[in-house]
């Protein structure tokens, strides 16, 4: 009898562990402000509807591991700590969610380069930093987790120079010289924010490597295509890193706002297609009903898109702009078993539509993307 109880208990525990998925997500939450300290102020005052809507979305989806893009960084991570305290609070019918483990080091956004990086003849502008920013830490990112982050094994590639990336294609002037100057081009870092390999210890005893980044948008430049080339190089960094680092059984996931749609909008589509078709990741193609409805009702540039609008993750200008695009990704390695995926973009009659808003920007112009792993 005792042996039978033990066997039954073992089967029950094994089944429970097997059935409990790990939900990983990325969310460009637009938690950025025009000056240092302003995000912390807004979080502490608790009267900013945009912040409340972002909190509602995260508490509803409840990812176990979450990469937050565009959360202003400060030296002591005070804004991040205050935001996590807010997430941990029960709000109405929603239960709080706690993230005791974080990774959010200083990044390249707003980091002065000391050079004229955009060729406008001036120094000290936001485009002259190693990563675009009006102040150090603007538009930064943070990884938060319910499971331990193995800090001693974490790798931060933020200081790699763009020129040192193999087979790189640096921007050039019309005469073929490096843009804007040799000195500037040769001193610019590759990462506009950062490139991180963050190992996380899962309850199963496995280690999951989170490959996090937020490449620059491939626009807002000139004929030299500086931002377009940099976006491509930032995305393709992961292709080389994965091939050089991991074997076929490796457990990893690419997370982030990669600012690249597979077919539509600006930029080099072949870079993101390289990741999607290389064979080392699964593309779950997360979907939503709201994205499809938004593309249909907004029209404009959306009418000519090739990417399935149900997979869109960003709601951008439809006239005089790129329209809605798929730019935010959760791409788990093929060794991981995907059991579910989605984009939090409710239809007008679904729960949480008010957190998106009729203009699509009540929380962020991006949507939270999640994938469940067995």
WOQUITA-V496885 format. One record per residue. N is the residue number from 0. SS is DSSP state (alpha for helix, beta for strand, coil for the rest). PSI is psi as a letter, one per 20 degrees, with the letter a starting at -180 (NA if undefined). OMEGA is omega in radians with two decimals (* if undefined). Layout:
# WOQUITA-V496885
n ss psi omega
N SS PSI OMEGA
N SS PSI OMEGA
This chain:
# WOQUITA-V496885
n ss psi omega
0 coil g -3.13
1 alpha g 3.14
2 alpha h 3.14
3 alpha h 3.10
4 alpha g 3.13
5 alpha g 3.14
6 alpha g 3.13
7 alpha g 3.13
8 alpha g 3.14
9 alpha g 3.13
10 alpha g -3.13
11 alpha g -3.14
12 alpha g -3.14
13 alpha g -3.14
14 alpha g -3.13
15 alpha g 3.13
16 alpha h -3.11
17 alpha h -3.03
18 alpha i -3.07
19 coil o -3.10
20 coil r 2.98
21 beta p -3.11
22 beta p 3.08
23 beta q -3.01
24 beta r 2.99
25 beta q -3.09
26 beta o 2.93
27 beta n -2.94
28 beta i -3.14
29 beta k 3.08
30 beta m -3.14
31 coil q -3.10
32 coil r -3.00
33 coil i -3.12
34 coil r 3.14
35 coil p 3.11
36 coil i -3.06
37 alpha h 3.11
38 alpha g 3.10
39 alpha g 3.11
40 alpha g -3.08
41 alpha h 3.11
42 alpha g -3.08
43 alpha h -3.12
44 alpha h 3.03
45 coil k -3.14
46 coil j -3.14
47 coil o -3.09
48 alpha h 3.12
49 alpha g 3.12
50 alpha g 3.13
51 alpha h 3.14
52 alpha g 3.09
53 alpha g 3.11
54 alpha g -3.13
55 alpha g -3.13
56 alpha g -3.11
57 alpha g 3.13
58 alpha h 3.13
59 alpha g -3.13
60 alpha h 3.03
61 coil l 3.06
62 coil q 3.07
63 coil h 3.12
64 beta p -3.03
65 beta p 2.96
66 beta o 3.10
67 beta o 3.02
68 beta q -3.14
69 beta m 2.94
70 beta o -3.03
71 coil p -3.12
72 coil p 2.98
73 coil r -2.94
74 coil h -3.10
75 coil j -3.13
76 coil k -3.11
77 alpha h 3.13
78 alpha g 3.12
79 alpha g -3.14
80 alpha g 3.14
81 alpha h 3.12
82 alpha g 3.11
83 alpha h 3.05
84 alpha h 3.11
85 alpha g 3.11
86 alpha h -3.08
87 coil i -3.10
88 coil q 2.97
89 coil p -3.11
90 beta o -3.08
91 coil c 3.12
92 coil i -3.10
93 beta p 3.09
94 coil q 3.09
95 coil r 3.09
96 coil p -3.05
97 coil p 3.06
98 coil n -3.07
99 coil i -3.08
100 beta p -3.09
101 beta q 2.96
102 beta o -3.09
103 coil m 3.14
104 coil r 3.02
105 coil q -3.05
106 coil a -3.02
107 coil i -3.13
108 beta p 3.13
109 coil j 3.14
110 coil o -3.06
111 beta p 3.08
112 coil h -3.08
113 coil j -3.11
114 coil r 3.06
115 coil n -3.02
116 coil h -3.10
117 coil j 3.02
118 coil k 3.14
119 coil j 3.11
120 coil j -3.13
121 coil q 3.12
122 coil q 2.99
123 coil j 3.10
124 coil r -3.12
125 alpha h 3.13
126 alpha i 3.08
127 alpha i 3.09
128 beta r 3.09
129 coil h 3.00
130 beta p -3.02
131 coil p 3.10
132 coil p 3.10
133 coil i 3.06
134 coil r -3.11
135 coil o 3.10
136 coil i 3.11
137 coil p 3.14
138 coil k -3.11
139 coil a 3.12
140 beta r -3.14
141 beta p 3.06
142 beta p 3.13
143 beta q -2.99
144 beta q 2.99
145 coil i -3.09
146 coil q -3.03
147 coil p 2.99
148 beta p -3.12
149 coil n -2.99
150 alpha h -3.10
151 alpha h -3.11
152 alpha j -3.10
153 coil q 3.12
154 beta p 3.13
155 beta o -3.08
156 coil k -3.00
157 coil h -3.06
158 coil j 3.09
159 coil p 3.12
160 beta q -3.14
161 alpha h -3.08
162 alpha h -3.09
163 alpha i 3.10
164 coil p -3.11
165 coil q 3.08
166 coil k -3.10
167 coil q -3.13
168 coil n -3.12
169 coil q 3.12
170 coil q -3.09
171 beta q 3.03
172 coil r -3.12
173 coil h -3.13
174 coil j 3.11
175 coil i 3.11
176 coil r -3.10
177 beta q -3.13
178 coil p -0.23
179 coil h 3.06
180 coil r 3.09
181 alpha g -3.08
182 alpha g -3.12
183 alpha g -3.11
184 alpha h -3.08
185 alpha i 3.14
186 alpha i -3.08
187 coil p 3.09
188 beta q 3.13
189 coil g -3.00
190 coil p 3.05
191 coil h 2.98
192 coil f 3.10
193 coil r 2.96
194 beta o -3.05
195 beta q 2.89
196 beta o -3.03
197 beta o 3.10
198 beta p 3.13
199 beta p -3.13
200 beta o -3.13
201 coil q -3.13
202 coil h -3.14
203 coil i -3.05
204 coil i 3.10
205 coil r 3.03
206 beta p 3.10
207 beta p 3.11
208 beta p 3.05
209 beta o 3.11
210 beta o -2.95
211 beta p 3.06
212 beta r 3.07
213 coil n -3.10
214 coil q 3.13
215 coil q 3.02
216 coil q -3.08
217 coil k -3.10
218 coil a 3.10
219 coil k 3.08
220 coil a -3.10
221 coil b -3.11
222 coil i 3.11
223 coil i 3.09
224 coil l -3.10
225 alpha g -3.10
226 alpha h 3.09
227 alpha g 3.12
228 alpha h -3.13
229 alpha g 3.08
230 alpha g 3.13
231 alpha g -3.13
232 alpha h 3.13
233 alpha h 3.11
234 alpha g -3.07
235 alpha i 3.02
236 alpha g -3.10
237 alpha h 3.12
238 alpha g 3.13
239 alpha g -3.11
240 alpha g -3.13
241 alpha g -3.12
242 alpha h -3.09
243 alpha i -2.94
244 alpha g -2.95
245 coil q 3.01
246 coil a -3.02
247 coil h -3.12
248 coil j -3.07
249 coil q 3.11
250 coil o 3.12
251 beta r 3.07
252 beta p 3.04
253 beta p -3.14
254 beta q 2.95
255 beta r 2.94
256 beta o -3.06
257 coil i 3.07
258 coil l 3.12
259 coil p 3.04
260 coil q -3.11
261 coil h -3.03
262 coil h -2.94
263 coil r 3.11
264 coil a -3.11
265 coil r 3.05
266 coil a -3.09
267 coil o -3.10
268 alpha h -3.08
269 alpha h -3.13
270 alpha g -3.14
271 alpha h 3.08
272 alpha h 3.09
273 alpha g 3.11
274 alpha g -3.04
275 alpha h -3.02
276 alpha j -3.02
277 coil h 3.11
278 coil i 3.13
279 coil i 3.05
280 beta q 2.98
281 coil p 3.04
282 coil o -3.12
283 coil i -3.09
284 coil m 3.11
285 coil q -3.02
286 coil r 3.02
287 coil q 3.03
288 alpha h -3.11
289 alpha h 3.13
290 alpha g 3.13
291 alpha g 3.13
292 alpha g -3.13
293 alpha g -3.13
294 alpha h -3.11
295 alpha g -3.08
296 alpha h -3.11
297 alpha h 3.08
298 coil c -3.13
299 alpha c -3.11
300 alpha h -3.12
301 alpha h -3.07
302 alpha h -3.09
303 alpha j -3.09
304 coil q 3.10
305 coil h 3.13
306 coil p 3.12
307 coil o -3.08
308 alpha i 3.09
309 alpha i 3.12
310 alpha j 3.12
311 coil q 3.14
312 coil i -3.13
313 beta p -3.13
314 coil n -3.09
315 coil r -3.04
316 coil p -3.10
317 coil h 3.07
318 coil p -3.06
319 coil j 3.14
320 coil a -3.05
321 coil i -3.01
322 coil a -3.11
323 coil p -3.03
324 beta r 2.97
325 coil o -3.08
326 coil i -3.11
327 beta p -2.94
328 beta q 2.86
329 beta o -3.04
330 beta n -3.14
331 beta q 3.11
332 beta q -3.06
333 coil i 3.10
334 coil i -3.12
335 coil q -3.11
336 coil o -3.13
337 beta p 3.14
338 beta i 3.13
339 beta r 3.14
340 beta q 3.11
341 beta r 3.01
342 beta p 3.13
343 coil n 3.09
344 coil n -3.06
345 coil q 2.95
346 coil r -3.09
347 coil h -3.11
348 coil j -3.10
349 coil q 3.12
350 coil p 3.06
351 coil j -3.13
352 alpha h -3.13
353 alpha h 3.11
354 alpha i 3.04
355 alpha g 3.08
356 coil q -3.13
357 coil h 3.09
358 coil i 3.10
359 coil j -3.03
360 coil k -3.13
361 coil h 3.07
362 coil g -3.13
363 coil r 3.03
364 coil j 3.03
365 beta r 3.12
366 coil q 3.07
367 coil p 3.13
368 beta p -3.08
369 beta q 3.07
370 beta p 3.07
371 beta p 3.13
372 beta p 3.10
373 coil NA *
